[in-house]
Amino acid sequence: MDDWDRQLREIRAGKRAHLDTWNQLTYDLADMTRDDHGRVQLDCKLGTYYHSLSTSEALDPELTEAYAAWPDSDPDTVWPRLERRAWLHERVRDPVADGRRRSAALGVSTLAIVRVRNRSFNGYKMFLSPRSCTVATQQRRYHVVPSGMFQPFIPSESPDLLQSQFSVFATVAREFVEELYGVEELETGDGRVDPQAIYRRREARLLTDMLEHGSAALLYTGVAVNLLALRHEICTVLIIDDPSWYERECGELRICDEYLQQCQQTDLLPDQRWVQLISLDRHGMEIEPRWRNALSARNVVAPGAAAVAQGLRVARAVTS
């Protein structure tokens, strides 16, 4: 917490120009349990993004690289080579449900499904986006959008905001504005650090109004566990059922053909983010054939695959 406070003071003083080097706080898994009705409960603790990379995400390449070198090896042969995973299993009986001895940062993955009705198309579109070349893991593989870490951003003089930002909805709204409109989360226009500024933007208020009036719905679809990294993902689906949103916002989103771009350039640079619009059948919400065959474990991150599968299942149920 002291180190995080120091980094935040550097940001406020303008000494830390690159926010991608900021080791942000995260909400980490402490314990996952089920109640008598089978509902999943996640108890959380505070961690940091870089600690999660070094103690949870590091488990993924350790395992995949071992099997890449010896693909026909039996588990008993490979296990001694998995030093980090073996160390964790020796100290924690069930690392899937128990987040002790590491920083297992939670993520929030939201499948966005939008109703589109015009002269050339009548159905739904879902959003996928390739991860940037600048992120720490799984560069350029597809993920649902919006998605992001479950984490707070609070000024040090307002510790009470830590509790108020423990909100899946707040995370989805923040990532929705950031990723679809290309807005920085700290952007206020006058140099201040304001964690609430992004929620006061027009785009966030529009989303909130649609949810309140029933023209959009944000629904929980499940908790996915990436067993390679032993990290949990809270999966949701955002269904915007009002076709006028797409018509009204497509100019702001700078849609070009089937691509939603965050810049005006036609040729995207490797680290630029864009969003692929994938057509869904109006009634069954089936993915168009060319994408159904193209999306696989080779090019979609594990949390994204789970969010798509769970999100489509729930969306079909509530729109049928």
C-alpha positions as CSV (number, residue, x, y, z in Angstrom):
1,M,0.0,0.0,0.0
2,D,2.9,2.4,0.8
3,D,4.5,1.7,-2.6
4,W,1.2,2.2,-4.3
5,D,0.6,5.5,-2.5
6,R,4.1,6.7,-3.6
7,Q,3.3,5.9,-7.2
8,L,0.0,7.7,-7.0
9,R,1.8,10.8,-5.6
10,E,4.2,10.7,-8.5
11,I,1.2,10.7,-10.9
12,R,-0.4,13.6,-9.1
13,A,2.9,15.5,-9.3
14,G,3.3,14.8,-12.9
15,K,6.5,12.7,-12.4
16,R,5.1,9.5,-13.7
17,A,4.3,10.1,-17.3
18,H,3.8,6.4,-18.3
19,L,0.8,5.0,-16.5
20,D,1.6,1.5,-18.0
21,T,4.4,1.3,-15.5
22,W,2.1,1.9,-12.6
23,N,1.6,-1.2,-10.4
24,Q,-2.1,-0.6,-9.8
25,L,-4.0,-2.2,-7.0
26,T,-6.2,-5.2,-7.8
27,Y,-9.0,-7.1,-6.1
28,D,-7.6,-10.6,-5.7
29,L,-9.3,-13.9,-5.0
30,A,-9.1,-14.8,-1.3
31,D,-11.6,-17.6,-1.3
32,M,-14.2,-19.1,-3.6
33,T,-17.1,-20.9,-2.0
34,R,-20.7,-22.0,-2.8
35,D,-23.7,-21.5,-0.6
36,D,-26.6,-23.9,0.1
37,H,-28.2,-22.9,-3.1
38,G,-25.1,-23.5,-5.3
39,R,-24.4,-19.8,-5.8
40,V,-20.7,-18.9,-6.1
41,Q,-19.2,-16.4,-3.7
42,L,-15.9,-14.7,-4.2
43,D,-14.2,-13.2,-1.1
44,C,-11.5,-10.8,-2.1
45,K,-8.3,-9.2,-0.8
46,L,-6.1,-6.4,-2.2
47,G,-3.2,-7.3,-4.4
48,T,-1.3,-5.6,-7.3
49,Y,-1.1,-6.2,-11.0
50,Y,2.6,-6.9,-11.2
51,H,2.4,-9.3,-8.2
52,S,-0.4,-11.1,-10.1
53,L,1.8,-11.4,-13.2
54,S,4.7,-12.9,-11.3
55,T,2.7,-15.3,-9.0
56,S,-0.3,-16.3,-11.2
57,E,0.2,-15.4,-14.8
58,A,3.7,-16.9,-14.7
59,L,2.0,-20.4,-14.1
60,D,0.7,-20.3,-17.7
61,P,4.0,-20.2,-19.7
62,E,5.6,-22.6,-17.2
63,L,3.0,-25.3,-18.1
64,T,2.6,-24.6,-21.8
65,E,6.3,-24.4,-22.5
66,A,6.9,-27.7,-20.7
67,Y,4.4,-29.4,-22.9
68,A,5.6,-27.6,-26.0
69,A,9.0,-29.1,-25.4
70,W,7.7,-32.6,-24.4
71,P,4.2,-32.8,-25.9
72,D,3.9,-36.6,-25.3
73,S,5.1,-36.5,-21.7
74,D,2.9,-37.9,-19.0
75,P,2.0,-35.7,-16.0
76,D,4.3,-37.4,-13.6
77,T,7.2,-36.6,-15.9
78,V,6.3,-32.9,-16.4
79,W,5.3,-32.1,-12.8
80,P,8.9,-31.8,-11.5
81,R,9.6,-29.1,-14.2
82,L,6.6,-27.0,-12.9
83,E,8.4,-25.5,-10.0
84,R,6.0,-22.6,-9.3
85,R,2.9,-24.7,-9.6
86,A,4.4,-27.5,-7.5
87,W,5.4,-25.0,-4.8
88,L,1.8,-23.6,-4.7
89,H,0.2,-27.0,-4.6
90,E,2.4,-28.0,-1.7
91,R,1.1,-25.1,0.3
92,V,-2.5,-24.7,-0.8
93,R,-4.8,-27.7,-0.9
94,D,-7.0,-26.3,-3.7
95,P,-5.5,-23.4,-5.6
96,V,-8.7,-23.1,-7.8
97,A,-10.8,-22.1,-4.8
98,D,-8.1,-20.7,-2.4
99,G,-6.1,-17.6,-3.4
100,R,-3.6,-17.7,-0.6
101,R,0.2,-17.6,-1.1
102,R,-0.1,-15.5,-4.3
103,S,-1.8,-12.6,-6.0
104,A,-4.7,-13.9,-8.1
105,A,-6.1,-10.8,-9.6
106,L,-9.8,-11.0,-10.7
107,G,-10.8,-9.9,-14.2
108,V,-14.2,-8.8,-15.6
109,S,-15.0,-9.9,-19.1
110,T,-18.1,-8.6,-20.8
111,L,-19.5,-9.8,-24.0
112,A,-21.2,-6.8,-25.7
113,I,-24.1,-7.6,-28.0
114,V,-25.8,-4.8,-29.9
115,R,-29.0,-4.8,-31.9
116,V,-28.5,-3.5,-35.5
117,R,-31.3,-2.8,-37.9
118,N,-30.6,-1.1,-41.2
119,R,-31.1,-1.6,-45.0
120,S,-28.2,-4.1,-45.2
121,F,-28.5,-6.0,-41.9
122,N,-31.2,-7.0,-39.3
123,G,-29.8,-8.8,-36.3
124,Y,-27.2,-8.5,-33.7
125,K,-23.5,-7.7,-33.6
126,M,-21.0,-8.8,-30.9
127,F,-17.7,-7.2,-30.2
128,L,-14.3,-8.8,-30.1
129,S,-11.0,-7.1,-30.0
130,P,-7.4,-8.3,-30.4
131,R,-5.2,-7.4,-27.4
132,S,-2.6,-4.8,-27.8
133,C,1.1,-5.6,-28.5
134,T,1.9,-3.5,-25.3
135,V,0.0,-5.7,-22.8
136,A,2.0,-8.1,-20.5
137,T,0.3,-11.3,-21.6
138,Q,-1.5,-12.8,-24.6
139,Q,-0.7,-10.1,-27.1
140,R,-2.8,-9.9,-30.3
141,R,-5.2,-12.7,-29.3
142,Y,-8.9,-11.9,-29.4
143,H,-10.8,-10.9,-26.2
144,V,-14.3,-9.7,-25.5
145,V,-14.7,-5.9,-25.2
146,P,-15.1,-4.3,-22.7
147,S,-12.8,-6.3,-20.4
148,G,-10.3,-5.4,-17.8
149,M,-8.9,-6.0,-14.3
150,F,-11.3,-5.8,-11.3
151,Q,-9.5,-3.0,-9.6
152,P,-10.0,0.4,-7.9
153,F,-8.5,3.7,-8.7
154,I,-8.7,6.0,-5.7
155,P,-6.8,9.1,-4.6
156,S,-4.9,8.5,-1.4
157,E,-6.9,11.0,0.6
158,S,-10.1,9.2,0.0
159,P,-9.7,5.6,1.3
160,D,-13.5,5.2,1.6
161,L,-13.7,5.1,-2.2
162,L,-11.9,1.7,-2.1
163,Q,-15.2,0.1,-0.9
164,S,-17.4,2.0,-3.3
165,Q,-15.3,1.0,-6.3
166,F,-15.7,-2.7,-5.4
167,S,-18.3,-2.9,-8.1
168,V,-18.5,-5.1,-11.2
169,F,-20.9,-2.5,-12.8
170,A,-18.4,0.3,-12.2
171,T,-15.6,-1.8,-13.8
172,V,-17.8,-2.6,-16.9
173,A,-18.8,1.1,-17.3
174,R,-15.3,2.3,-17.0
175,E,-13.9,-0.2,-19.5
176,F,-16.9,0.4,-21.9
177,V,-16.0,4.1,-22.2
178,E,-12.3,3.5,-22.3
179,E,-12.2,0.7,-24.9
180,L,-15.1,1.6,-27.2
181,Y,-14.5,5.4,-27.2
182,G,-10.7,5.5,-26.7
183,V,-10.9,7.5,-23.4
184,E,-8.2,7.4,-20.7
185,E,-9.7,6.6,-17.3
186,L,-7.9,9.6,-15.6
187,E,-8.8,12.0,-18.3
188,T,-10.4,15.2,-16.8
189,G,-9.1,17.9,-19.2
190,D,-7.6,20.0,-16.5
191,G,-4.7,17.8,-15.2
192,R,-6.4,16.5,-12.1
193,V,-6.6,12.9,-11.0
194,D,-10.3,12.2,-10.6
195,P,-11.4,8.5,-10.4
196,Q,-15.0,9.5,-10.8
197,A,-14.6,11.6,-14.0
198,I,-15.0,8.8,-16.4
199,Y,-18.5,7.9,-15.0
200,R,-19.6,11.5,-15.6
201,R,-18.9,11.4,-19.3
202,R,-21.7,11.5,-21.8
203,E,-20.9,7.9,-22.9
204,A,-21.2,6.5,-19.4
205,R,-24.4,8.4,-18.6
206,L,-25.9,7.2,-21.8
207,L,-25.1,3.6,-20.9
208,T,-26.5,4.1,-17.4
209,D,-29.7,5.6,-18.7
210,M,-30.3,2.7,-21.1
211,L,-29.8,0.2,-18.3
212,E,-32.3,2.1,-16.1
213,H,-34.9,2.4,-18.8
214,G,-34.6,-1.2,-20.0
215,S,-33.3,-0.7,-23.5
216,A,-30.0,-2.4,-22.3
217,A,-29.3,-5.1,-19.8
218,L,-26.1,-6.0,-18.0
219,L,-26.3,-9.6,-16.8
220,Y,-24.0,-11.9,-14.8
221,T,-23.2,-15.1,-16.7
222,G,-20.8,-16.9,-14.5
223,V,-17.3,-17.2,-13.0
224,A,-14.7,-18.7,-15.3
225,V,-11.3,-20.1,-14.1
226,N,-8.3,-20.0,-16.4
227,L,-6.6,-23.2,-15.1
228,L,-3.4,-22.4,-16.9
229,A,-2.9,-19.2,-14.8
230,L,-5.2,-20.1,-11.9
231,R,-7.0,-16.7,-12.3
232,H,-10.7,-16.1,-12.1
233,E,-12.8,-14.1,-14.4
234,I,-16.3,-12.6,-13.6
235,C,-18.2,-13.0,-16.9
236,T,-21.1,-10.7,-17.8
237,V,-23.1,-9.9,-21.0
238,L,-24.2,-6.4,-22.0
239,I,-27.2,-6.5,-24.4
240,I,-28.1,-3.2,-26.1
241,D,-31.5,-4.0,-27.6
242,D,-32.2,-0.5,-28.9
243,P,-31.0,-0.3,-32.6
244,S,-31.0,3.5,-32.3
245,W,-27.9,3.3,-30.1
246,Y,-25.8,1.8,-32.9
247,E,-27.1,4.3,-35.4
248,R,-26.5,7.2,-33.1
249,E,-23.1,6.2,-31.7
250,C,-21.4,4.8,-34.8
251,G,-20.1,8.2,-35.7
252,E,-18.5,8.6,-32.2
253,L,-17.1,5.1,-32.4
254,R,-15.6,5.7,-35.8
255,I,-16.9,2.5,-37.4
256,C,-15.3,1.7,-40.8
257,D,-16.9,-1.1,-42.6
258,E,-16.9,-4.0,-40.1
259,Y,-14.2,-2.4,-37.9
260,L,-14.6,-0.1,-35.1
261,Q,-11.4,2.0,-34.9
262,Q,-10.0,4.3,-32.2
263,C,-8.2,6.4,-34.8
264,Q,-8.8,7.7,-38.3
265,Q,-6.0,5.8,-39.9
266,T,-7.0,3.0,-42.3
267,D,-3.9,0.9,-41.7
268,L,-3.6,0.1,-38.0
269,L,-0.3,0.0,-36.3
270,P,0.6,-3.1,-34.3
271,D,-0.3,-1.5,-30.9
272,Q,-3.5,0.1,-31.9
273,R,-6.7,-1.3,-30.6
274,W,-9.7,-2.0,-32.9
275,V,-12.9,-3.9,-32.4
276,Q,-14.2,-6.6,-34.8
277,L,-18.0,-6.6,-35.3
278,I,-19.2,-10.2,-35.7
279,S,-22.7,-10.8,-37.0
280,L,-25.2,-12.9,-35.1
281,D,-28.5,-14.3,-36.4
282,R,-31.4,-12.3,-35.1
283,H,-33.4,-15.2,-33.7
284,G,-30.8,-17.9,-32.6
285,M,-27.8,-15.5,-32.1
286,E,-25.7,-18.0,-34.0
287,I,-22.2,-16.7,-35.0
288,E,-21.8,-16.1,-38.7
289,P,-20.1,-19.3,-40.2
290,R,-16.8,-17.7,-41.3
291,W,-16.2,-16.5,-37.7
292,R,-17.6,-19.7,-36.0
293,N,-14.9,-21.7,-37.8
294,A,-12.1,-19.1,-37.2
295,L,-12.4,-18.5,-33.5
296,S,-10.5,-21.1,-31.5
297,A,-8.1,-21.6,-28.5
298,R,-5.3,-20.6,-30.8
299,N,-6.5,-17.0,-31.3
300,V,-8.9,-16.3,-28.4
301,V,-7.8,-15.8,-24.8
302,A,-9.3,-18.2,-22.3
303,P,-11.4,-15.6,-20.4
304,G,-12.7,-14.3,-23.7
305,A,-13.8,-17.8,-24.9
306,A,-15.6,-18.3,-21.6
307,A,-17.3,-14.9,-21.8
308,V,-18.5,-15.6,-25.4
309,A,-19.9,-19.0,-24.6
310,Q,-21.6,-18.0,-21.4
311,G,-22.8,-14.6,-22.7
312,L,-24.4,-16.1,-25.8
313,R,-26.2,-18.7,-23.7
314,V,-27.7,-16.1,-21.4
315,A,-28.5,-13.7,-24.3
316,R,-30.4,-16.3,-26.2
317,A,-32.4,-17.1,-23.1
318,V,-33.5,-13.5,-22.4
319,T,-34.1,-12.4,-26.0
320,S,-36.0,-15.5,-27.2
